Amino acid sequence: MLQDITLRRSVRCCLYAAAWAFATTQSSSQQPAWRDAADTVIGEVRKREVCIRVVDGQEQALPAVQVEIVQTKKSFPFGAALSPAVLHDEQYKKFFLTHFNWAVFENEMKWYSTEARRGREHYATADAMVQWCQSNGIPLRGHCIFWEPGKWQPQWLRTLDADAVRESVERRCESIVGHYRGHVRHWDVNNEMLHGSFFRDKLGQDIHAWMFKHAHETDPDAKLFVNEFNILSVDKDFETTQVDEYVEQVRNLIAEGAPIHGVGIQGHIWSAEAVEHPEAIRDNLDRVAELGLPIWITEFDSAFDTEALNADALEAVYRTAYGHPAVEGIIMWVTWSGNSWRGPNAGIAQDDWSLNATGERYESLMAEWSTKISGQTDANGELSFRGFHGEYTVRIRRETAKTVEKTIQVPAGEEALCLTITVPTE
């Protein structure tokens, strides 16, 4: 089954790579070629043909009935990182729920947060945040079980010998993955393995594959991810991306038996080149997509000096990623300037939660990638449309009857979705 899914994903990526190339050559003069290309793919990958058929209580078609169809939720994950402020700041809560549908925690699940002192685990803050997500129907990514660079280890771990480190690693994996079993959809298993070697130096090369295997044994239902920076675009400390090295690393881990279910690409944008040449982002996504695994943009942010450039950076990443068939989710890391590791220019909201130019661009994209139509049923009682995947409210209005309101789901699928709505006879 997994081989079939991988094959279908690879075939789709090849087909839409061709569509991308065609759209680029056929670009209109009204907008850049990269945008035309992305929009072509978005229209194919993120939408589905839907037919609403309206009938009466005797299942007779009702022509010339007014139908209004409004998308209320998106299936595609547009998420963001959460801080503990969500537990007490009402503005924060409202803003998050208005703009995002998936979450990851900034620091609250990292090892240095849950076990600052050896043997004294602290899950209370993360538990409260998990409960908030569950109460509001927000799926959650776990970040992260381990973090490879030495500087990010708990202070006490750095002083231990190899045997004690191994014992601590085993206990850490079993503890946090077991504690959140059934509550976390994804885990970033060992963050930034290209940019550190703490565990490898202490425990040998095989420890990386072991981490994935043990995490999978502890929670077989969680999807396990690698996660890395300097992949989508050039990081501030590098001259070129490390995308090829990343792909090779993942291939090697899989060959060693590591159960890897997805590839995380952080997406911290430092170079204006990514804004000026979004086609380079597309090329890097194509190279990672050769692995045949789902891709998630896991930590997008930018912090240029001008609002316009930050808005353009967001659109370059979001439109290109949403327009790539291998990308299955996008997570924003900085959402508001009141809590920003990259300074006041990052995020989509200012200190008072008012939208900045980047936020206005984000809302514009979310509106563009939503479906809202109205019209009358034809002689067969049908109204057809092509809509984005997600949840919809359908309202059927008749002059001689009460308005009927139904909720429908439009999941991803290759075939047209046909739904029948019955209007009670009065």
FENHU-V131600 format. One record per residue. N is the residue number from 1. RES is the residue in one letter. SS is DSSP state (a for helix, b for strand, c for the rest). D_CENTER is the distance of its C-alpha to the mean C-alpha in Angstrom with 2 decimals. Layout:
# FENHU-V131600
{{N:RES:SS:D_CENTER} {N:RES:SS:D_CENTER}}
This chain:
# FENHU-V131600
{{1:M:c:23.58} {2:L:a:20.96} {3:Q:a:22.97} {4:D:a:22.97} {5:I:a:19.20} {6:T:a:18.95} {7:L:a:21.79} {8:R:a:20.35} {9:R:a:17.10} {10:S:a:19.44} {11:V:a:21.67} {12:R:a:19.04} {13:C:a:17.91} {14:C:a:21.63} {15:L:a:22.34} {16:Y:a:19.76} {17:A:a:20.76} {18:A:a:24.17} {19:A:a:22.99} {20:W:a:21.45} {21:A:a:24.81} {22:F:a:26.78} {23:A:a:24.99} {24:T:a:25.51} {25:T:a:29.20} {26:Q:c:29.53} {27:S:c:27.85} {28:S:c:29.70} {29:S:c:31.37} {30:Q:c:29.59} {31:Q:c:26.25} {32:P:c:25.06} {33:A:a:24.78} {34:W:a:21.20} {35:R:a:20.17} {36:D:a:22.34} {37:A:a:20.87} {38:A:a:17.23} {39:D:a:18.41} {40:T:a:20.34} {41:V:a:17.47} {42:I:a:15.33} {43:G:a:18.46} {44:E:a:18.78} {45:V:a:15.39} {46:R:c:13.76} {47:K:b:17.11} {48:R:b:19.84} {49:E:b:23.55} {50:V:b:24.74} {51:C:b:28.36} {52:I:b:29.52} {53:R:b:33.09} {54:V:b:35.15} {55:V:b:38.20} {56:D:c:40.86} {57:G:c:42.08} {58:Q:c:44.07} {59:E:c:41.06} {60:Q:c:42.64} {61:A:b:40.45} {62:L:c:40.39} {63:P:c:40.58} {64:A:c:40.24} {65:V:c:38.06} {66:Q:b:35.74} {67:V:b:32.07} {68:E:b:29.25} {69:I:b:25.63} {70:V:b:22.90} {71:Q:b:19.18} {72:T:b:18.31} {73:K:b:14.75} {74:K:b:11.78} {75:S:c:10.54} {76:F:c:7.37} {77:P:b:4.58} {78:F:b:5.36} {79:G:b:5.87} {80:A:b:8.49} {81:A:b:10.93} {82:L:b:14.00} {83:S:c:17.58} {84:P:a:20.59} {85:A:a:21.67} {86:V:a:19.69} {87:L:a:22.50} {88:H:c:25.24} {89:D:c:24.18} {90:E:a:24.24} {91:Q:a:23.02} {92:Y:a:19.93} {93:K:a:19.27} {94:K:a:19.93} {95:F:a:17.86} {96:F:a:14.69} {97:L:a:15.30} {98:T:a:16.19} {99:H:a:13.15} {100:F:c:10.05} {101:N:c:9.19} {102:W:b:7.27} {103:A:b:8.88} {104:V:b:9.94} {105:F:b:13.58} {106:E:c:15.03} {107:N:c:18.12} {108:E:c:19.24} {109:M:c:18.43} {110:K:c:19.61} {111:W:a:23.00} {112:Y:a:24.97} {113:S:a:23.91} {114:T:a:24.63} {115:E:c:27.81} {116:A:c:29.34} {117:R:b:32.70} {118:R:c:33.30} {119:G:c:33.47} {120:R:b:32.49} {121:E:c:29.01} {122:H:c:27.48} {123:Y:c:24.68} {124:A:a:25.85} {125:T:a:23.43} {126:A:a:20.33} {127:D:a:21.91} {128:A:a:22.37} {129:M:a:18.79} {130:V:a:17.70} {131:Q:a:20.33} {132:W:a:19.13} {133:C:a:15.63} {134:Q:a:17.44} {135:S:a:19.97} {136:N:c:17.53} {137:G:c:15.46} {138:I:c:12.23} {139:P:b:10.53} {140:L:b:10.36} {141:R:b:9.31} {142:G:b:12.65} {143:H:b:13.38} {144:C:b:15.73} {145:I:b:18.73} {146:F:b:20.46} {147:W:b:20.39} {148:E:c:22.72} {149:P:c:24.42} {150:G:a:27.58} {151:K:a:27.24} {152:W:a:24.36} {153:Q:c:26.37} {154:P:c:28.21} {155:Q:a:31.59} {156:W:a:33.56} {157:L:a:31.72} {158:R:a:32.84} {159:T:a:36.49} {160:L:c:36.48} {161:D:c:37.98} {162:A:a:36.16} {163:D:a:37.21} {164:A:a:36.06} {165:V:a:32.68} {166:R:a:32.19} {167:E:a:33.21} {168:S:a:30.84} {169:V:a:27.89} {170:E:a:28.72} {171:R:a:29.11} {172:R:a:25.87} {173:C:a:23.81} {174:E:a:25.77} {175:S:a:25.70} {176:I:a:22.13} {177:V:a:20.60} {178:G:a:23.51} {179:H:a:23.34} {180:Y:c:19.80} {181:R:c:20.25} {182:G:c:18.99} {183:H:c:16.99} {184:V:c:14.06} {185:R:c:11.76} {186:H:b:10.76} {187:W:b:13.00} {188:D:b:13.05} {189:V:b:16.65} {190:N:b:18.39} {191:N:b:16.77} {192:E:c:18.21} {193:M:a:20.82} {194:L:a:21.83} {195:H:a:22.93} {196:G:c:24.98} {197:S:c:27.37} {198:F:a:28.37} {199:F:a:27.90} {200:R:a:28.94} {201:D:a:32.07} {202:K:a:32.96} {203:L:a:32.25} {204:G:c:32.17} {205:Q:c:29.79} {206:D:c:29.32} {207:I:a:27.62} {208:H:a:24.15} {209:A:a:24.30} {210:W:a:25.99} {211:M:a:23.15} {212:F:a:20.80} {213:K:a:23.68} {214:H:a:24.60} {215:A:a:21.17} {216:H:a:21.02} {217:E:a:24.55} {218:T:a:23.77} {219:D:c:20.85} {220:P:c:20.81} {221:D:c:18.14} {222:A:c:15.36} {223:K:b:13.19} {224:L:b:14.12} {225:F:b:12.38} {226:V:b:14.09} {227:N:b:12.76} {228:E:b:14.69} {229:F:c:15.57} {230:N:c:17.84} {231:I:c:16.07} {232:L:c:14.41} {233:S:c:17.52} {234:V:c:20.65} {235:D:c:20.61} {236:K:c:23.57} {237:D:c:25.48} {238:F:c:25.28} {239:E:c:26.90} {240:T:c:24.61} {241:T:c:21.21} {242:Q:c:21.27} {243:V:a:19.19} {244:D:a:22.14} {245:E:a:22.87} {246:Y:a:19.34} {247:V:a:19.60} {248:E:a:23.06} {249:Q:a:22.09} {250:V:a:19.61} {251:R:a:22.36} {252:N:a:24.87} {253:L:a:22.96} {254:I:a:22.57} {255:A:a:26.26} {256:E:c:27.08} {257:G:c:25.62} {258:A:c:22.35} {259:P:c:20.02} {260:I:c:16.76} {261:H:c:14.09} {262:G:b:11.24} {263:V:b:11.15} {264:G:b:9.34} {265:I:b:10.24} {266:Q:c:10.67} {267:G:c:11.52} {268:H:b:14.31} {269:I:b:16.49} {270:W:c:20.20} {271:S:c:21.99} {272:A:c:22.82} {273:E:a:23.09} {274:A:a:19.38} {275:V:a:20.05} {276:E:a:23.31} {277:H:c:22.20} {278:P:a:18.70} {279:E:a:20.15} {280:A:a:20.04} {281:I:a:16.24} {282:R:a:16.44} {283:D:a:19.07} {284:N:a:17.15} {285:L:a:14.21} {286:D:a:17.12} {287:R:a:18.68} {288:V:a:15.80} {289:A:a:15.38} {290:E:c:19.01} {291:L:c:18.05} {292:G:c:17.03} {293:L:c:13.91} {294:P:b:10.28} {295:I:b:8.48} {296:W:b:5.23} {297:I:b:5.91} {298:T:b:6.39} {299:E:b:9.16} {300:F:b:9.98} {301:D:b:13.45} {302:S:b:16.87} {303:A:c:20.33} {304:F:c:22.89} {305:D:c:26.24} {306:T:c:25.91} {307:E:a:23.68} {308:A:a:23.85} {309:L:a:22.52} {310:N:a:19.52} {311:A:a:18.81} {312:D:a:19.27} {313:A:a:16.97} {314:L:a:14.06} {315:E:a:15.02} {316:A:a:15.61} {317:V:a:12.18} {318:Y:a:10.28} {319:R:a:12.96} {320:T:a:13.31} {321:A:a:9.78} {322:Y:a:9.58} {323:G:c:13.08} {324:H:c:12.53} {325:P:c:12.79} {326:A:c:11.42} {327:V:b:7.87} {328:E:b:5.92} {329:G:b:2.24} {330:I:b:2.99} {331:I:b:4.74} {332:M:b:8.41} {333:W:c:11.02} {334:V:c:14.17} {335:T:c:14.54} {336:W:b:18.35} {337:S:a:21.31} {338:G:a:22.90} {339:N:a:20.62} {340:S:c:19.73} {341:W:c:20.29} {342:R:c:20.71} {343:G:c:23.33} {344:P:c:23.87} {345:N:c:22.51} {346:A:c:18.83} {347:G:c:16.50} {348:I:c:16.81} {349:A:b:19.62} {350:Q:c:23.01} {351:D:c:24.86} {352:D:c:26.07} {353:W:c:22.63} {354:S:c:23.77} {355:L:b:21.39} {356:N:c:22.08} {357:A:a:21.91} {358:T:a:18.27} {359:G:a:17.53} {360:E:a:19.73} {361:R:a:17.94} {362:Y:a:14.55} {363:E:a:16.39} {364:S:a:18.10} {365:L:a:15.05} {366:M:a:13.81} {367:A:a:17.44} {368:E:a:17.72} {369:W:c:14.89} {370:S:c:16.67} {371:T:c:19.84} {372:K:b:23.14} {373:I:b:26.43} {374:S:b:29.90} {375:G:b:32.94} {376:Q:b:35.73} {377:T:c:35.95} {378:D:c:38.14} {379:A:c:41.32} {380:N:c:39.41} {381:G:c:37.56} {382:E:b:34.27} {383:L:b:31.67} {384:S:b:29.07} {385:F:b:25.93} {386:R:b:22.79} {387:G:b:19.79} {388:F:b:16.02} {389:H:c:14.60} {390:G:b:14.75} {391:E:b:17.59} {392:Y:b:20.74} {393:T:b:24.02} {394:V:b:27.00} {395:R:b:30.30} {396:I:b:33.52} {397:R:b:36.49} {398:R:b:40.12} {399:E:c:43.22} {400:T:c:45.07} {401:A:b:42.39} {402:K:b:39.77} {403:T:b:36.24} {404:V:b:34.14} {405:E:b:30.50} {406:K:b:28.07} {407:T:b:24.38} {408:I:b:22.90} {409:Q:b:19.73} {410:V:b:18.66} {411:P:c:16.57} {412:A:c:15.81} {413:G:c:19.13} {414:E:c:21.61} {415:E:c:24.57} {416:A:c:25.40} {417:L:b:24.81} {418:C:b:28.13} {419:L:b:28.48} {420:T:b:31.80} {421:I:b:32.44} {422:T:b:35.87} {423:V:c:37.70} {424:P:c:40.45} {425:T:c:43.95} {426:E:c:45.86}}
